[in-house]
Amino acid sequence: MEVHWSKRAVIERDYWKSHDPKIYDKLYKLLRAIKENPYQGLGKPEPLKYDLSGYWSRRLTQQDRLVYRIKSSAIEVLSCKYHY
């Protein structure tokens, strides 16, 4: 399963890579878990509502979330920093 990153998500991913490698590693751990089962597993996955209907979130840190959706057998990452 491929991973497609939004422009915002690329900036946020690069931030984690340079500022907090542990969170960067956790981000990729969550992506591996999503590839195995998109809607269950690590990070307490939950479906989002309203404007983000169709997207799911997983806990990256206490305040940061990985927001993604599955589309055409690919993971589309919307963001990976902040809370929605």
Buried (B, 14 or more C-beta within 10 A) or exposed (E): EEBBBBEBBEEBBEBBEEEBEEBBEBBEEBBEBBEEEBEEBBBEBEEBEEEBEEBBBBBBEEEBBBBBBBEEEEBBBBBBBEEE
